[in-house]
């Protein structure tokens, strides 16, 4: 069964003609359904990357991306390819060419992107889990907005072969799940044993300055969530994590921009495709990144990565908001969405610049919309970070009378 054989009320799936995709009859993911972001090649389907030009040139793929193969071999059943923001260069989940999925958890609010269709498919119960990608927050942001578990793994830990790129030194695959049990099953398939395994209860570090990046109402809610975990998991230490957050923000933007232009600039210059709102502006910015800016950004990245590695050591987990707030309303103008994106990047850039894994967990709501909390672990601690994140989420549910 694929996406074309059932209703798609949340507009998650790209309406490609059906093609048979084989999966193992038995395995650790048997009985689970899988949706795949339309950046990953799946044999029998094109790969459109949210772009009419890319789709026109794609042709039908004859091979499947290795990470998708691994999930199929583990018994997951493919149910369709999901929409993405144009060329995966947005956090909003709004595609000017192919439309916008609906956020099942908050229909009046955006899904977030660029893994918008994958989030909507899982939150809308049209797939048990879904593959996405994360460069600047494209799994973490939608997961927070949709009340889902989501992960950005350690950079380079999972294969991106046969996947449309955005920024090579920042791109990672990732996935969404509604429940911790499914989220953990997928982690156990994709991750071998950690080289940097965390203890059962790691040293927990609250990034005070990062909580300050959330809007006051969201900050209060998430600090209360952290406090709820103390009874089961113990106290956390508090730190000021970043000396110059603006410097990290610009380092991320310059690196992402330079590498995005290397990935897509030649195609954009050759075909001059009509790019959607926001995406057009970001590619114009990307083209203008200078060698000096890129070199400065690389130096900033190196310094921050070393600082975070010292802070976490082998046993530390950083706790911070996933996003500054719940998902913006669909009616929010593009200029305000861009302002919110820039604020969000100050939270999201930490895992991107360091290359360390980050898991977002569904822990709260505000105004009836989901709000996520994140945990960042040492590089290579992905599997044990997932295990601890699931324990942390369970502890966060406990309410002290």
Secondary structure by P-SEA (a helix, b strand, c coil): cccccccccccccccccbbbbbbbcccccccbbbbbcccccccccccccccaaaaaaccccccccaaaaaaaaabbbbcbbbbbcccccccccccccbbbbbccccccccccccaaaaaaaaaacccccccccccccaaaaaaaaabbbbbbcccccccccccccccccccccccccccaaaaaaaaaaaccccccccccccbbbbaaaaaaaccaaaaaaaaaaaaaacccccbbbbbbccccaaaaaaaaaaaaaaaaaaacaaaaaaccccccaaaaaaaaaaaaccaaaaaaaaaaaaaaaaaaaaaaccbbbbbbbccccccccccccaaaaaaaaaaaaaaacccccccbbbbbbbccccccbbbbbbcccccccaaaaaaaaaaaaaaaacccc
